Amino acid sequence: MQSIRKALRKGELDKDTYERVVCADCDKPLKTENDPDTITTIRICPECNTKWKEIR
């Protein structure tokens, strides 16, 4: 699982006009999965189920 920043640089993720992170393949906004015990937030594409991590 790679980070959001690396995926944005590689072109796997984009930002829409409202600065929301979207999957470059599916063009869908990412869903968020929070675990209160960790410092990372998991971002998931609802269509292709690819996961990326984001440090809070």
N, C-alpha and C positions, 0 to 999 in steps of 0.2 A: 504494500500500500504506500503510495507516494504522497507527498505533501501537496497542498493546494498551490503553493507558489511554484513548485517545479512543474506541475501540470499546466499552469498558466503560461510559463515560459516555453514549454514544449508544444503548446497549441492544443492540448487535450481538453482544456477548459477555456471558456471565453467569459466576457462580462457583457451583459445586455445594456440597454440605454439607462436603466435604473441602477447600474453597478452591481446587479445580482450575478452570482457565479452560475453559469450554465454549462452543460455538457456540450462539447463541440460536435460530437457525433449525432446526438439525439435532439439537440437544441431545446432541452428541458431544464428548468431550474432545479438545483440540487436540494434534496431533503436533508435535514439535520438530525443526527442521533447523538444525544448527550449522555455521557456517563459521569455522574458527579464524583466518582472516585479517581478519575484520571484528569490530566491537564489537556488532553486532546479532545476535539470534537470530530466525529466521523461524518463526512458529507457523502451522500449516496445519490446516484442518478436513479430516478424512479423507473426509467425505461430499460436501461441496460444493466442495472445493478452494480456498476463499477463504484468502488469506494476510494475516497481520499481522506487524509487526516489534516486537521487544522489545529494549530496550537492556540489556546485561548490566551 
